[in-house]
């Protein structure tokens, strides 16, 4: 395993915000503790991790924010975005929804659609959908206890067996040149898999996330089909991506 690959794996191990010991990292990656210490030193110099006695944690900007805190942030904007996003849903759609608090705000507007099927990685989202008698599949997998989000191979295995009409997802920050970024590597990788299995990919983000960059890059806004935001977005977001099409921007 090359150094860059080990660094990615170390960040994944730290992605739930807890301290992981040098010994545990070495056992999981099948390398020596000396190699892990060198990797942690390199990641600390980049500002990605912070060394603590016996191990390391992700630095604050790259640590996931608990869902309970995110739910109350920019709530009015998220409700507006959720309403607009629900307007893109049609009867008989099969949709992916991630576990983000922004996408969660779509749910109150979905109850009147006929034959809607939702696949979500969010435990709270699944419960809210079930309360509205919407046919729902929870991906399964390991739950991140501060975000109630399902991750890992079991979640990925289910997504690989499905095709969806639309994916509604969010991320923690979008850089000014359009890179969608996140601090939870495992959640971001599940979103990327959902992107590959959805006909239409729709990014939901509040304006305060624009200009923020985090460790893991999901992709570029310009390669998405739609973006919903409560504020104006940089002009470069509206340029064609690798697919030759420009994303449709809603909600400005």
LOMAR-430305 format. One record per residue (C-alpha): residue number from 1; residue in three letters; x, y, z. Coordinates in pm, 1 decimal, always signed. Layout:
# residues N
+-----+-----+----------+----------+----------+
:   k :   r :       c1 :       c2 :       c3 :
+-----+-----+----------+----------+----------+
: NUM : ala :        X :        Y :        Z :
...
+-----+-----+----------+----------+----------+
//
This chain:
# residues 252
+-----+-----+----------+----------+----------+
:   k :   r :       c1 :       c2 :       c3 :
+-----+-----+----------+----------+----------+
:   1 : unk :     +0.0 :     +0.0 :     +0.0 :
:   2 : unk :   +142.6 :   +337.9 :   -103.0 :
:   3 : unk :   +173.2 :   +627.5 :   +140.2 :
:   4 : unk :   -116.2 :   +822.4 :    -13.2 :
:   5 : unk :   -343.0 :   +517.6 :    +10.8 :
:   6 : unk :   -247.2 :   +467.9 :   +375.5 :
:   7 : unk :   -325.1 :   +833.5 :   +446.5 :
:   8 : unk :   -672.6 :   +790.1 :   +298.7 :
:   9 : unk :   -728.2 :   +476.5 :   +506.1 :
:  10 : unk :   -612.4 :   +650.3 :   +824.9 :
:  11 : unk :   -854.4 :   +937.4 :   +767.0 :
:  12 : unk :  -1135.9 :   +683.3 :   +718.0 :
:  13 : unk :  -1048.0 :   +521.5 :  +1050.7 :
:  14 : unk :  -1064.3 :   +861.6 :  +1220.5 :
:  15 : unk :  -1375.6 :   +980.8 :  +1036.6 :
:  16 : unk :  -1619.2 :   +922.0 :  +1323.7 :
:  17 : unk :  -1436.5 :  +1184.3 :  +1533.3 :
:  18 : unk :  -1290.7 :   +948.1 :  +1791.2 :
:  19 : unk :   -927.1 :   +894.0 :  +1885.6 :
:  20 : unk :   -770.9 :   +582.6 :  +1732.4 :
:  21 : unk :   -447.3 :   +446.9 :  +1874.5 :
:  22 : unk :   -131.4 :   +395.0 :  +1674.4 :
:  23 : unk :   -148.5 :    +24.5 :  +1752.8 :
:  24 : unk :   -504.1 :    -11.1 :  +1623.9 :
:  25 : unk :   -419.6 :   +171.3 :  +1302.6 :
:  26 : unk :   -114.4 :    -49.1 :  +1249.2 :
:  27 : unk :   -318.5 :   -368.0 :  +1297.8 :
:  28 : unk :   -596.9 :   -258.8 :  +1063.9 :
:  29 : unk :   -359.6 :   -148.6 :   +787.0 :
:  30 : unk :   -111.8 :   -437.5 :   +838.4 :
:  31 : unk :   +185.0 :   -203.3 :   +874.6 :
:  32 : unk :   +432.0 :   -127.0 :  +1151.2 :
:  33 : unk :   +363.9 :   +126.9 :  +1424.4 :
:  34 : unk :   +669.8 :   +319.8 :  +1305.2 :
:  35 : unk :   +509.0 :   +355.7 :   +960.7 :
:  36 : unk :   +184.7 :   +477.6 :  +1119.8 :
:  37 : unk :   +371.0 :   +737.0 :  +1325.0 :
:  38 : unk :   +541.8 :   +870.5 :  +1010.8 :
:  39 : unk :   +205.5 :   +886.8 :   +833.3 :
:  40 : unk :    +43.7 :  +1068.0 :  +1125.7 :
:  41 : unk :   +330.4 :  +1316.8 :  +1136.1 :
:  42 : unk :   +279.8 :  +1387.8 :   +765.9 :
:  43 : unk :    -97.4 :  +1427.7 :   +808.0 :
:  44 : unk :    -45.7 :  +1655.4 :  +1108.2 :
:  45 : unk :   +184.8 :  +1882.2 :   +904.3 :
:  46 : unk :    -95.1 :  +1910.8 :   +646.3 :
:  47 : unk :   -337.8 :  +2011.6 :   +920.5 :
:  48 : unk :   -556.7 :  +1703.3 :   +871.4 :
:  49 : unk :   -500.5 :  +1522.3 :  +1202.3 :
:  50 : unk :   -388.2 :  +1614.8 :  +1552.8 :
:  51 : unk :   -156.2 :  +1380.2 :  +1741.0 :
:  52 : unk :   -269.1 :  +1289.3 :  +2091.2 :
:  53 : unk :   -108.8 :  +1057.2 :  +2343.6 :
:  54 : unk :    -95.3 :   +714.7 :  +2183.1 :
:  55 : unk :   -290.4 :   +801.3 :  +1870.3 :
:  56 : unk :   -460.4 :  +1076.3 :  +1670.1 :
:  57 : unk :   -790.7 :  +1251.8 :  +1595.1 :
:  58 : unk :   -907.0 :  +1453.8 :  +1297.4 :
:  59 : unk :   -852.7 :  +1827.3 :  +1327.2 :
:  60 : unk :  -1167.7 :  +2026.0 :  +1407.1 :
:  61 : unk :  -1245.9 :  +2152.7 :  +1055.6 :
:  62 : unk :  -1229.6 :  +1798.8 :   +922.0 :
:  63 : unk :  -1436.7 :  +1636.5 :  +1194.4 :
:  64 : unk :  -1799.8 :  +1559.2 :  +1135.7 :
:  65 : unk :  -2056.6 :  +1780.8 :  +1307.0 :
:  66 : unk :  -2324.8 :  +1588.8 :  +1501.3 :
:  67 : unk :  -2664.2 :  +1577.9 :  +1330.3 :
:  68 : unk :  -2837.2 :  +1734.9 :  +1629.5 :
:  69 : unk :  -2624.0 :  +2047.0 :  +1581.1 :
:  70 : unk :  -2661.2 :  +2053.1 :  +1203.0 :
:  71 : unk :  -3040.7 :  +2024.5 :  +1222.8 :
:  72 : unk :  -3069.3 :  +2367.4 :  +1385.1 :
:  73 : unk :  -2824.3 :  +2545.0 :  +1152.8 :
:  74 : unk :  -2974.5 :  +2755.9 :   +870.3 :
:  75 : unk :  -3310.0 :  +2588.9 :   +931.9 :
:  76 : unk :  -3518.8 :  +2838.7 :   +733.5 :
:  77 : unk :  -3286.4 :  +2807.3 :   +434.1 :
:  78 : unk :  -3295.1 :  +2426.9 :   +453.8 :
:  79 : unk :  -3674.4 :  +2428.7 :   +462.1 :
:  80 : unk :  -3680.9 :  +2645.9 :   +150.1 :
:  81 : unk :  -3433.6 :  +2416.2 :    -24.2 :
:  82 : unk :  -3632.2 :  +2109.7 :    +81.8 :
:  83 : unk :  -3950.7 :  +2253.4 :    -66.5 :
:  84 : unk :  -3779.7 :  +2329.2 :   -398.5 :
:  85 : unk :  -3618.2 :  +1984.3 :   -405.2 :
:  86 : unk :  -3951.6 :  +1811.6 :   -350.2 :
:  87 : unk :  -4080.0 :  +1999.8 :   -654.6 :
:  88 : unk :  -3840.1 :  +1795.1 :   -868.4 :
:  89 : unk :  -3994.2 :  +1465.9 :   -752.5 :
:  90 : unk :  -4262.4 :  +1292.5 :   -959.9 :
:  91 : unk :  -4510.7 :  +1012.8 :   -895.5 :
:  92 : unk :  -4353.6 :   +665.7 :   -934.5 :
:  93 : unk :  -4000.2 :   +796.5 :   -879.2 :
:  94 : unk :  -3730.1 :   +588.3 :   -713.4 :
:  95 : unk :  -3499.7 :   +825.5 :   -526.6 :
:  96 : unk :  -3184.0 :   +808.8 :   -318.6 :
:  97 : unk :  -3163.6 :  +1040.8 :    -18.2 :
:  98 : unk :  -2848.9 :  +1079.1 :   +188.8 :
:  99 : unk :  -2843.0 :  +1129.2 :   +566.0 :
: 100 : unk :  -2781.4 :  +1505.1 :   +558.1 :
: 101 : unk :  -2993.8 :  +1750.1 :   +754.9 :
: 102 : unk :  -3054.8 :  +1953.7 :   +436.9 :
: 103 : unk :  -3205.2 :  +1660.6 :   +247.5 :
: 104 : unk :  -3404.6 :  +1565.2 :   +559.1 :
: 105 : unk :  -3603.1 :  +1886.9 :   +511.8 :
: 106 : unk :  -3751.2 :  +1747.3 :   +188.2 :
: 107 : unk :  -3950.5 :  +1486.2 :   +374.0 :
: 108 : unk :  -4253.9 :  +1695.2 :   +485.3 :
: 109 : unk :  -4320.9 :  +1775.6 :   +118.6 :
: 110 : unk :  -4315.9 :  +1415.1 :     -7.7 :
: 111 : unk :  -4627.3 :  +1269.8 :   +152.9 :
: 112 : unk :  -4866.7 :  +1327.3 :   -140.7 :
: 113 : unk :  -4664.4 :  +1155.1 :   -414.5 :
: 114 : unk :  -4798.6 :   +826.5 :   -546.6 :
: 115 : unk :  -4588.6 :   +508.0 :   -561.6 :
: 116 : unk :  -4275.5 :   +686.0 :   -441.5 :
: 117 : unk :  -3984.2 :   +464.5 :   -334.5 :
: 118 : unk :  -3701.1 :   +609.8 :   -125.2 :
: 119 : unk :  -3364.9 :   +450.7 :    -45.9 :
: 120 : unk :  -3182.7 :   +636.7 :   +228.8 :
: 121 : unk :  -2868.7 :   +600.2 :   +438.8 :
: 122 : unk :  -3020.1 :   +814.7 :   +715.2 :
: 123 : unk :  -3184.1 :   +643.4 :  +1013.0 :
: 124 : unk :  -3380.2 :   +954.3 :  +1112.0 :
: 125 : unk :  -3482.9 :  +1009.7 :   +751.1 :
: 126 : unk :  -3610.3 :   +651.2 :   +726.9 :
: 127 : unk :  -3817.7 :   +695.6 :  +1041.4 :
: 128 : unk :  -3967.3 :  +1024.7 :   +918.4 :
: 129 : unk :  -4048.4 :   +870.4 :   +579.9 :
: 130 : unk :  -4209.9 :   +572.1 :   +747.7 :
: 131 : unk :  -4428.0 :   +798.9 :   +960.6 :
: 132 : unk :  -4564.1 :   +939.6 :   +632.1 :
: 133 : unk :  -4626.0 :   +588.5 :   +494.3 :
: 134 : unk :  -4370.9 :   +632.1 :   +214.1 :
: 135 : unk :  -4217.4 :   +307.4 :    +90.5 :
: 136 : unk :  -3864.6 :   +323.2 :   +228.9 :
: 137 : unk :  -3548.4 :   +113.1 :   +217.6 :
: 138 : unk :  -3274.1 :   +179.9 :   +471.2 :
: 139 : unk :  -2935.3 :    +88.7 :   +328.3 :
: 140 : unk :  -2817.3 :    -94.7 :   +636.1 :
: 141 : unk :  -2452.6 :    -99.2 :   +735.9 :
: 142 : unk :  -2268.4 :    +46.8 :  +1031.9 :
: 143 : unk :  -2428.5 :   +352.1 :  +1190.3 :
: 144 : unk :  -2220.5 :   +660.1 :  +1271.6 :
: 145 : unk :  -2360.8 :   +743.2 :  +1612.6 :
: 146 : unk :  -2333.1 :  +1122.3 :  +1591.3 :
: 147 : unk :  -2503.3 :  +1149.7 :  +1251.9 :
: 148 : unk :  -2730.7 :   +841.8 :  +1245.4 :
: 149 : unk :  -2589.4 :   +772.2 :   +900.3 :
: 150 : unk :  -2531.3 :   +422.3 :   +766.9 :
: 151 : unk :  -2195.8 :   +348.9 :   +602.4 :
: 152 : unk :  -1972.3 :    +62.2 :   +502.4 :
: 153 : unk :  -1979.6 :   -241.4 :   +278.4 :
: 154 : unk :  -2335.4 :   -351.0 :   +362.8 :
: 155 : unk :  -2474.1 :     -9.3 :   +264.9 :
: 156 : unk :  -2263.6 :     -6.6 :    -51.0 :
: 157 : unk :  -2374.3 :   -358.6 :   -147.8 :
: 158 : unk :  -2740.7 :   -254.9 :   -144.3 :
: 159 : unk :  -2681.2 :    +60.9 :   -346.9 :
: 160 : unk :  -2494.1 :   -139.7 :   -611.9 :
: 161 : unk :  -2804.2 :   -351.8 :   -673.4 :
: 162 : unk :  -3033.5 :    -53.4 :   -740.1 :
: 163 : unk :  -3103.7 :   +211.5 :  -1000.6 :
: 164 : unk :  -3269.1 :   +537.4 :   -898.7 :
: 165 : unk :  -3432.9 :   +813.9 :  -1096.6 :
: 166 : unk :  -3283.7 :  +1085.0 :   -874.4 :
: 167 : unk :  -3028.5 :  +1134.4 :   -599.5 :
: 168 : unk :  -3077.4 :  +1414.7 :   -349.0 :
: 169 : unk :  -2764.3 :  +1479.7 :   -144.2 :
: 170 : unk :  -2565.7 :  +1747.5 :    +33.7 :
: 171 : unk :  -2208.3 :  +1800.8 :   +145.7 :
: 172 : unk :  -2031.2 :  +2003.2 :   +410.0 :
: 173 : unk :  -1869.1 :  +2262.2 :   +185.5 :
: 174 : unk :  -1837.1 :  +2373.3 :   -176.6 :
: 175 : unk :  -1521.6 :  +2553.1 :   -282.4 :
: 176 : unk :  -1546.6 :  +2864.0 :   -498.4 :
: 177 : unk :  -1437.0 :  +2666.6 :   -804.8 :
: 178 : unk :  -1712.6 :  +2408.7 :   -749.4 :
: 179 : unk :  -1549.3 :  +2119.4 :   -564.2 :
: 180 : unk :  -1799.7 :  +1945.2 :   -336.4 :
: 181 : unk :  -1618.8 :  +1849.2 :    -15.5 :
: 182 : unk :  -1688.5 :  +1669.1 :   +309.0 :
: 183 : unk :  -1521.0 :  +1567.2 :   +632.9 :
: 184 : unk :  -1680.7 :  +1221.5 :   +662.1 :
: 185 : unk :  -1497.1 :  +1008.1 :   +410.4 :
: 186 : unk :  -1719.6 :   +702.3 :   +447.7 :
: 187 : unk :  -2040.9 :   +901.6 :   +396.5 :
: 188 : unk :  -1891.8 :  +1084.0 :    +99.5 :
: 189 : unk :  -1789.0 :   +758.4 :    -65.3 :
: 190 : unk :  -2141.1 :   +619.1 :    -26.3 :
: 191 : unk :  -2276.2 :   +935.0 :   -192.8 :
: 192 : unk :  -2035.3 :   +884.7 :   -481.6 :
: 193 : unk :  -2168.5 :   +531.7 :   -528.4 :
: 194 : unk :  -2524.7 :   +666.6 :   -524.6 :
: 195 : unk :  -2421.8 :   +915.2 :   -794.4 :
: 196 : unk :  -2318.8 :   +628.9 :  -1020.3 :
: 197 : unk :  -2654.2 :   +457.3 :   -973.3 :
: 198 : unk :  -2883.8 :   +758.5 :  -1022.6 :
: 199 : unk :  -3003.2 :   +906.1 :  -1351.6 :
: 200 : unk :  -3021.1 :  +1259.2 :  -1210.4 :
: 201 : unk :  -2790.7 :  +1396.1 :   -939.1 :
: 202 : unk :  -2917.0 :  +1691.4 :   -736.7 :
: 203 : unk :  -2699.3 :  +1881.1 :   -487.8 :
: 204 : unk :  -2876.0 :  +2063.1 :   -203.5 :
: 205 : unk :  -2668.8 :  +2322.9 :    -18.0 :
: 206 : unk :  -2718.4 :  +2636.6 :   +185.9 :
: 207 : unk :  -2530.3 :  +2945.9 :    +74.5 :
: 208 : unk :  -2312.8 :  +2954.7 :   +386.7 :
: 209 : unk :  -2135.1 :  +2638.0 :   +267.9 :
: 210 : unk :  -2001.9 :  +2803.3 :    -48.0 :
: 211 : unk :  -1636.0 :  +2895.2 :    -14.3 :
: 212 : unk :  -1567.2 :  +2620.4 :   +238.8 :
: 213 : unk :  -1338.6 :  +2329.6 :   +162.4 :
: 214 : unk :  -1288.8 :  +2007.5 :   +357.8 :
: 215 : unk :  -1063.7 :  +1707.0 :   +328.5 :
: 216 : unk :  -1251.7 :  +1477.4 :    +91.8 :
: 217 : unk :  -1367.9 :  +1578.9 :   -256.6 :
: 218 : unk :  -1689.0 :  +1412.7 :   -382.8 :
: 219 : unk :  -1677.8 :  +1569.3 :   -726.6 :
: 220 : unk :  -1763.4 :  +1900.1 :   -893.3 :
: 221 : unk :  -2088.3 :  +2093.5 :   -903.3 :
: 222 : unk :  -2040.6 :  +2137.6 :  -1277.7 :
: 223 : unk :  -2081.5 :  +1760.2 :  -1327.1 :
: 224 : unk :  -2414.6 :  +1745.5 :  -1141.2 :
: 225 : unk :  -2753.5 :  +1776.1 :  -1310.8 :
: 226 : unk :  -2903.9 :  +2024.7 :  -1064.5 :
: 227 : unk :  -2803.5 :  +2240.6 :   -770.2 :
: 228 : unk :  -3046.7 :  +2392.5 :   -521.0 :
: 229 : unk :  -2922.0 :  +2682.6 :   -308.4 :
: 230 : unk :  -3092.3 :  +2962.2 :   -116.0 :
: 231 : unk :  -2844.5 :  +3226.2 :   -236.6 :
: 232 : unk :  -2670.8 :  +3320.1 :   -560.2 :
: 233 : unk :  -2386.1 :  +3092.1 :   -660.9 :
: 234 : unk :  -2058.5 :  +3167.4 :   -841.5 :
: 235 : unk :  -2092.9 :  +3193.9 :  -1219.1 :
: 236 : unk :  -1845.3 :  +2909.8 :  -1272.5 :
: 237 : unk :  -2096.2 :  +2667.2 :  -1115.6 :
: 238 : unk :  -2314.8 :  +2720.5 :  -1423.3 :
: 239 : unk :  -2055.6 :  +2611.4 :  -1677.0 :
: 240 : unk :  -2071.1 :  +2269.9 :  -1850.0 :
: 241 : unk :  -1891.9 :  +1984.5 :  -1678.3 :
: 242 : unk :  -1732.5 :  +1671.4 :  -1820.5 :
: 243 : unk :  -2073.7 :  +1551.6 :  -1934.6 :
: 244 : unk :  -2100.6 :  +1854.5 :  -2164.2 :
: 245 : unk :  -2405.2 :  +1994.5 :  -1981.9 :
: 246 : unk :  -2433.9 :  +2275.9 :  -1733.2 :
: 247 : unk :  -2622.5 :  +2204.4 :  -1409.9 :
: 248 : unk :  -2961.0 :  +2367.5 :  -1359.2 :
: 249 : unk :  -2948.2 :  +2606.7 :  -1064.9 :
: 250 : unk :  -3263.7 :  +2643.7 :   -853.0 :
: 251 : unk :  -3354.6 :  +2877.9 :   -568.6 :
: 252 : unk :  -3117.2 :  +3170.3 :   -624.1 :
+-----+-----+----------+----------+----------+
//
